[in-house]
Amino acid sequence: MTDYIMRILVAALLGGLIGLEREYRAKDAGFRTHFLVALGSALFMVLSQYGFGEVLTHYADNPNVRLDVSRVAAQIVTGIGFIGAGTIIFQKRTVHGLTTAAGVWVVAAIGMACGSSMYVLACVATALVLLGLEGMNMFLRQFGEINFSVRFTAPSLQHIDQVRQHLAQYKIGINSYRMEERVDTEGHPLYTVNLDLHVRRNRLRQQMLDILASVEGITIEVVE
């Protein structure tokens, strides 16, 4: 029994470590989700291997009754997909939550490894997950690209052309462009523009500030 408890404790600890990283990043699936997924996966593994001993003993003389230790464990892989799917959101033509879903999937595998007493493998996998999440995040912050949306209003088409020229100057790619025309309270035309952009992460803030400072007459409403 002590060995079984140790398996689920180690699984919960390793899953919790990954969950803390996700919690720090303010993701919907944080510490509690990863903690429970790892714990549950390890428990299912233990049950799959040792939970049917009395049944096998009772039917020991029956050649038609056999133990398949992988049957319960195999359902973990299928079942975890429902939790992972719940963390994925499609919003404004962009998919969010794929990394968190993949993290939950890997945490389930780590829990299964702990449930099989493969502690070294589980610890190495946890270290690699944290390295991939935090280490690559630091790398991508400097060299990766990010998609974001900007909505602004402009009093004329010439102002919009100036914004687009500055975006091209700073090599900021435009994924999509939408414009709506309306009339303000004084009867003057007013244009609302929605842009979906992508740019290098380490230059995002400075580029946006430069664009805002160089074009007079526009009003930025949303930057996401």
N, C-alpha and C positions, 0 to 999 in steps of 0.2 A: 504493500500500500504506500509506503514511503516513497518508493521509486515512482509510482504513478503521480503522486502529489508533486514531486520534484519536476516531472515532465511538464505539467501544466503551469507550474510556477515560472519555470524558465521561459516557456512560450509566452506567458503573459508579460514577463519582464522585457523580452526582446520586442514583442509587438508594441508594448508601451513606449519603448524608446523611439521607434519609428513614428508612433502616434504623436509624441511630443514635438517632433519636427514638423508634422503636418499641423499641429495645434499652433505652433509658433508662426506658421505661414497663414494662419487664419482660414484654414480649409474646413469645409463642412464635416468631412470625416476626419476627426482629430484623434485625441488620445483614447477616448472611451471606445470608439469604433475599432481602432486597431488592436487595442487591448483585448476586447471581447472576441474579435475574429481569431486572433492567435490562440487565445485560451480555448475557444470552442473547437478550433481545428485540432488542437492537441488532445482535447478530451475525446473527440470523435475517433481519433487514431487509437487512443488507449482502449476505448470501447470496442473498436473494430478488431483489435488484436486479442483482448482478454475478456471482453464482456459476455462471451457466449460459452464460457468453459463448462458451466453446469449443464447446458443443453447438450454439448458434445459428450459429456460424461454419461448422461442419461441414455443417449443413443449410440454409445460406444460400439455396440455389437451390430449396429445397422450400417452396412456398407454404403447405403444411399445418402447418408447424412455426412456432409463434409464442411469444413470451415474454409471460407473464402475471406481472408483478412483484408482484402483490397476492396470489397464491395461497399462497405460503409464509407471508407476513405475516398473512394471514387466519387461519391455524391458530394463531397466537399467542393471539389473542383467545379461541379455543375452549379451547386447552390450559391457559391460565392459570386458567380456571375450576376445574380440578381442584385446583390449589394453593390457591386461595382457599377452596374448600369444605373443605379439610383444616384450615383455621384456625378454622372456625366450630364452636362447641360449644354444645349445648343442655343446660343443667344447672339443675335446680331451677326449672323453668318460666321460665327466663331464657336468652336467647340471648347468647352471648359470642363475640367475635372478628369481628363484622361490620365494624368499623372497620379492623382489620388486613387482612381479606380485600379490602376496598375499596382499601386502600393498596397491596397487592400488585398489584391490577388496574391502578391508576393508574401505578405504577412500570413495569409492562410497556408502557404507552402512552408513558411518558417515554423508555424505552429505544428504542422504535420511532421516536420523533421524532429521537433522536440518530442512529439508524441511517440516517435520511434526511437527515442534516446540518441538521436544523432545531433548531439549538442554542439560539437565543433562546427559541423556543417551549418547549423542554424546560426551560430554566432558569426561565422564568416559571411553568410548571406546577409545578416543584419548590417554588418559593417559595410558591405558593398552597397546596400540600399541607401544607407545614410551618406556614403560617399557620392553616390549618384545623385541624390537629392540636393545635398548641401554643396558638395564640391562642384558639381556641374552648374548649380545655380550661380555660384560666384564667377565661374568662367563665362557663362552665358550673359551675365550682367554686363560684362565688358565687351564681349564679341558677338553675342547672339542678337537676333532681331525680335521685335515685339509688334503685335498688331494693336491698334487703338483707334478710337473714334473721336472725331471733333465736330461739334456743331457750332456755327457762328452765323451772325447776321451781318449783312452789308448793304449800304444804301444804293449801290450801283453794280452793274456787271463789271465795270472797270476795276473795282476793288477786289472782286472775286478773281479776276485775271491776275491781279498782283499777287494774291495769296498763292495761286497755282504756280506762278513763275518762281516765287520764293521756295515753294516746295520742291520744284524741279532743281533749283539752284543748290539746295541742300541735299539733293538726291533722296528725298523722301517719297517712297512709292505710294501711289493712290490705288487702292483695291477697288473702291466703288465711289461714285459721286452722285449725289442727289440734291436737287435745288427746288425750292418752292418760292413762288412770288406772291406777295400780299401787299396791302396798303396800310401804312401806319395811321395813327390818330389824326395826323395833319394832312393826310391825303397823299403823302409821298410814297413811292414804291420802296419796298423793303424785301430783301432776298434772304431766305434762310437756307443755308448749305450744310449738308451732312457729308462728311468725308470719312471713309475707312482707310486708314493709313498703315504702313509698316516702316519701321526705322530701327537702326541699331540702338540697343538699350542704353549704352553709355553716352549717347548723344541726344537722347530724347528731350530731356528737360531744356538743355541749352538751345536746341533747334527751335522748340516751340516758343521760347522767350524771344529769340531773335526774330521769328516771324511776326509775333505779336507787336514787337517794338517797331518793326519796319513798315507796317501797313496801318495807316491811319483811317479811322472811320468804321472799322469792323468791331463787333462785339462778340467775344467768345462766351458761349452759353454752357457748353459741356465739353469736358475732356475726359474720356474713359480709357 
